[in-house]
């Protein structure tokens, strides 16, 4: 388990995640402009969330298409 600390608008949040997932979260958030160890603007966190939500939606669409393709076989 790995603890992550994130500060948003002066509020500090700590979460404990599995090691591999924590590494993924840190990388993905940093690529979205979130900086660990520094206070972050809520709009940056919202943008990071929306980026992840878009990826998730795209994956769901791809999975549905794959299922439809496999069903047709």
C-alpha positions in Angstrom: 0.0 0.0 0.0 1.1 3.5 -0.8 0.0 6.8 0.7 -0.6 9.8 -1.6 -1.0 13.3 -0.3 -2.7 16.0 -2.4 -3.5 19.6 -1.6 -6.4 21.4 -3.2 -7.3 25.0 -2.3 -5.4 24.7 1.0 -7.1 21.4 2.0 -4.8 18.4 2.3 -6.1 15.0 1.3 -4.4 11.6 2.0 -5.4 8.4 0.4 -3.9 4.9 0.6 -3.9 2.9 -2.6 -2.3 -0.3 -3.8 1.3 0.3 -5.0 0.7 -0.2 -8.8 -2.5 1.7 -8.8 -0.9 4.6 -6.8 1.9 4.8 -9.4 -0.7 4.9 -12.2 -2.7 7.7 -10.4 0.3 9.8 -9.8 1.5 9.5 -13.4 -1.9 10.3 -14.8 -2.6 13.2 -12.5 0.9 14.7 -13.1 0.3 14.4 -16.9 -2.9 16.4 -16.3 -1.2 19.2 -14.5 -1.6 18.2 -10.9 1.5 18.7 -8.8 2.0 16.6 -5.6 3.7 18.5 -2.8 2.1 21.8 -3.9 -1.3 23.3 -3.5 -3.5 22.7 -6.6 -6.3 24.8 -8.1 -9.7 23.0 -8.2 -10.1 23.7 -11.9 -6.9 21.7 -12.6 -8.4 18.8 -10.6 -11.6 19.0 -12.5 -9.7 19.0 -15.8 -7.8 15.9 -14.7 -11.0 14.2 -13.8 -12.7 15.1 -17.1 -9.6 13.8 -19.0 -9.9 10.4 -17.1 -13.7 10.3 -17.6 -13.2 10.8 -21.4 -10.7 7.9 -21.5 -13.0 5.7 -19.6 -15.9 6.6 -21.9 -13.7 5.8 -24.9 -12.7 2.4 -23.4 -16.4 1.6 -22.8 -17.3 2.4 -26.4 -14.4 0.3 -27.6 -15.4 -2.6 -25.4 -19.0 -2.4 -26.7 -17.8 -2.5 -30.3 -15.5 -5.5 -29.5 -18.4 -7.4 -27.9 -20.7 -6.7 -30.8 -17.9 -7.8 -33.2 -17.4 -11.0 -31.2 -21.1 -11.7 -31.0 -21.3 -11.4 -34.8 -18.7 -14.1 -35.3 
